[in-house]
Each structure stands twice: as C-alpha cells, then as structure tokens.
Amino acid sequence: MTFIDHSLSVPSPHSITDPALAGKTNTMVLNMGPHHPSTHGVLRLVVELDGETVVNVAPDVGFLHTGIEKNMEFKTYQQAVVMTDRTDYLAPLSNNLSYVLAVEKLMGVDIPERPTVARVLLVELQRISSHLVWLSSHALDLAAMSVFLYGFREREQILDIFEMVSGARMMTSYFRVGGLAYDLPSDFLPTVKALLDIMPSRIDEYESLLTNNIIWQERTMGVGAIDSAAAIQYGLTGPGLRATGVAWDLRKDMPYCGYETYDFNVPIAKNGDIYDRYLVRMAEMRESVSIARQAWQRLKDMGPGVFQTSNRKVAPPPKSEITHSMESLIHHFKLWTEGFKPPRGDALAAIESPRGELATYIVSDGGPKPYRVHMRAPSFINLQSLPHMAKGQLMADLVALIASLDPVLGEVDR
C-alpha cells in the first residue's frame, strides 16, 4: 500500500496562515473527515485544493483500528469466527466464508454439498445487501433521498433472513469451520423465494430513479475515471476494476464453493468512471439474484440433510449421542473448551467479496489457536487508487468518488 507522504506532497497547513509565507502559494489544504458524513466511516482525507479543484489527496487511515487480526490469534479457531464479522460489517458472511475456507483447507476438511450450497446462497444475498447500502448511501451523498429509502426497504428483508438462520441481523457468525452453526429453519426456503421473486422489479425501480437521471449522469459520467492499466497497478479489484473493462472475478477465475457449476455473467464496463462503477454494481445485483435462485433450487431439490461435516476433529457429536455416550460428551466438552488443533502449516483462501478480492491467510503452529492471521482487505487496497482518481476533479466530486469505491473502514483499519 503506497499512501502519499503528507510531508512531501501536501503543503503544511502552517504555510497558509504564516504571514511570512502569505501570497507564496496558490493552494490550500483542507481536512475532510475523519467525522465527515460523506467519508463513509472514520476516514481522514488531507485535500490540497486550487480553488475548488483537487490537486492532491492523502488518505489518512487507522482511526478505527481494533486489532482484530491480533485478537484472533488469542482465540481458538472456532471462536475467532466472531471477529471476522466485525471487519467488513456490511458483508460479515463474506468474511466468515473467507476465514472458514482457510481453516478448512488447513485441516483438510471436506464440506457436504448442502452447507456449501447454503453458503453460496447466503453470501449472494449478502452481496445484494451490501450493494444496497452502497447504492443508498451513494445516492444520498448526491442528494437523491428516495433511493436511500427504497434500498433499505429490501435490505431489511435480507437482514430478516439472516436473523432467521442465525439469530443475529448483522454479526451473524453463521458460517463455522466444518459447515454451518445451525441447520436452516423450515421457513427459510419460502422466505428466500419471496425475496428473490420481487428483487428484479425492485432493481428496476432503483434504475428508474438514477440510470437515466440527467443530474445523476452529470455528477458521475466522466468523473473519477481510471483506466485498466492504472487500476491493475494500484491493485484495484472488485467492481472498481471490472468497470475499467477487466473481467476478473474470483468466482469465475479461481472458483470456490462450487461456483464453477453456477451459470452467471461477470458484468464489466469500459470507462472506469463513477457512472460505470454504478452500472457494474447494479448488474451484479441482478447476477446475484440469478445465482441465489440456482442455489435455492438445489437446496429445494436435495431436501433436508446434514449441515456440518462428519469429520469429528472439528464437528461436535450430535446431541442424540451426547445423551447416552460419555465419550461423545467428553469429546464435545473438549472441542468447545480446548478447540481443535490443525497440523503445522499455513493456508490462504480468497473469495470475491462485494468490494473485491478478500483473502485470509492463516499460519498454524499445531496449537488450538492460530499463530498468525492476516487479511487481504479489498477496501484497504482499493483506497490507494483514490488520489489517482481525484486529481483534477472538483471538491464536490470527491464525495461521489469515495462512495463509488464503497470502502468499509472497519476493513481498512482492522
């Protein structure tokens, strides 16, 4: 990550107010954030302006640092799942998935088809939910109030589904090493179907408010553009990269959870501006609905079944065994008090989160707690392209530009 060095690229604020230096500079420095409502979190931007034109931007991060990766190293592998929810708090199931896939690779654990399909269905609903927050807040930043109300209407339905399966609306911790925390409830499939049936028409509603809106187009078309070469150089991934014409999506290019068996497209654009990033995410929501429908049909066809692996190294015995088997009771007790112990080694698992490539790297020393956990957080990497996109834009466009990157500061700072 190569953030701009404030001392080299941004003049000291004192140079503006020092009488001895008055008149010797044509630019001024403003702080945007860290509590500005349009920075989408506690992000501080040191902005150098020539009038209203952005000369340079220096992102200053770290205000939300919670030491999540280090905290995970003091918890057992199963306990550490709860920490992953709190990085990208708009897509906690995506973070759950990246982490548990890494641990399962480390353990050599095979996951049954039913929980794997359920994971795909839920992370695609999570993608829609995350994109709805992006759309709502992005539109609100540019004074489109109605879209905010519309977007949160459907997001509430998705959070109701998360609450149904896990008991929590946001910090679900529903994916566990070996499968799912609980079996899917009996009313899960009809509730999901009701949502998927209405989503296409609701996405049409969002687009009817924005896509051909002259004001929206003037604020976003040709603004904050980046080409594919620069995007790759900065490590940009997710919708931001695909908006430049690069069809890179880990669900297609490095499949996991059986994504290679699903029929879907990877939306791309060509201009790499704010408007194209908007179009890509809108198309992605439609594709997520399609993937979720396919996963829903698979769950319906396979009927009830197991929701965890049969590998007793990570999965507790069924409750029916615990009631009459002392060995099963002891095994259950030791799993939840001591945790399981993967072999020495390391593992990396990467997924396509709503914001781009999300990877979790784990090192095991053979004990019940990870020796090292590190996340490749897309929000953190994507943010370094902000100065490149912002140069030469107006100060008012900087608000729209931040929103188009869809950063989550919990993931940036960790």
Beta strands, then each sheet from edge to edge (+ up, - down):
strand 1: 28-32
strand 2: 44-50
strand 3: 53-60
strand 4: 175-176
strand 5: 179-180
strand 6: 345-353
strand 7: 356-364
strand 8: 372-376
sheet 1: 1+ 2- 3+
sheet 2: 4+ 5-
sheet 3: 6+ 7- 8+
end
